[in-house]
Amino acid sequence: MRLKNYLLNHAYALVYSLGQISRTPLSSIMTVMVIGITLALPTVLYVALKNAQQVATGLDNVAQMSLFLKKDLRAQNVTDLADRLRRHPHIATLDVITPDQGLEEFRHSSGLGDALSALDHNPLPFVLVIKPAAAHNDPATVERLHAELQKLPETDFVQLDMQWLQRLYAVLSIVQRGVLILAGLLGLAVLLIVGNTIRLGIHSNRDEITITKLMGATNAFVRRPFLYTGTWYGVLGGLLAWLFVSVALRLLAEPVQQLSTLYGSHFELNGLDIASALLLLLFATLLGLSGSWLAVGRYLRAVEPR
């Protein structure tokens, strides 16, 4: 029986708080709109960051390595080494460039054909051109692969250009931290918005609260509708933010696809997945509940019957 009454009280507070919101439609819509826009901004930046990370992960020819082998290796040894490295989980493709192929390529690219013809032997070694797998092209993994290849007994040296890749991931790391900071600041703004809205609600219902307390209502009973009101604001603001983000991504999808086509890519803009959308809704709900809890705890104590 006690549990039933407890659930009925919560159900009453839930419906009552929604009715309170509907009684002031203009101010309630404005509050929900502000919360939705505030939450939509970091969410859009988060989605943009995820897409940028996807582009960085899917780039071809990232951190291409040139593995220069020792001069005394025979062709069969090079073939065995290449077959062994092709089975490496962090290597996507491996091409073997023979000394003759390397010399011919250098002849065409350098314009020193006559001078090279005067050589009595080919000074170039076998070269293995390696491209790391797309799922393992972050700087740390590529560096480990570079160190591993450098330790091979057949290796003379490994040439690797990592500077641009490190810069790319450093920029993405800065953007990621900036999104987190912005989300924290805007989350604090939502707390203040909900808290101020609940404070105004407490002041406008001051007489009703006083009479309810005179009739023996506990602070928990009086507090409950305001907590549900803040929760409603959080839920509605989160749903509106989800809608804003979905519409914005839908409007950007076609131009982004056209741009990727011009660069010969098949990239498509990805939106919020179900897990991220539910996390946004949960975050908005917790912000609404927390903002109302702080406001009720501070201002409800000032409303006492005398």
Secondary structure, 3 states (H helix, E strand, C coil): CHHHHHHHHHHHHHHHHHHHHHHCHHHHHHHHHHHHHHHHHHHHHHHHHHHHHHHHHCCCCCCCEEEEECCCCCHHHHHHHHHHHHCCCCEEEEEEECHHHHHHHHHHHHCCHHHHHCCCCCCCCCEEEEEECHHHCCHHHHHHHHHHHHCCCCEEEEEECCHHHHHHHHHHHHHHHHHHHHHHHHHHHHHHHHHHHHHHHHHHCHHHHHHHHHCCCCHHHHHHHHHHHHHHHHHHHHHHHHHHHHHHHHHHHHHHHHHHHHCCCCCCCCCCCHHHHHHHHHHHHHHHHHHHHHHHHHHHHHCCCC
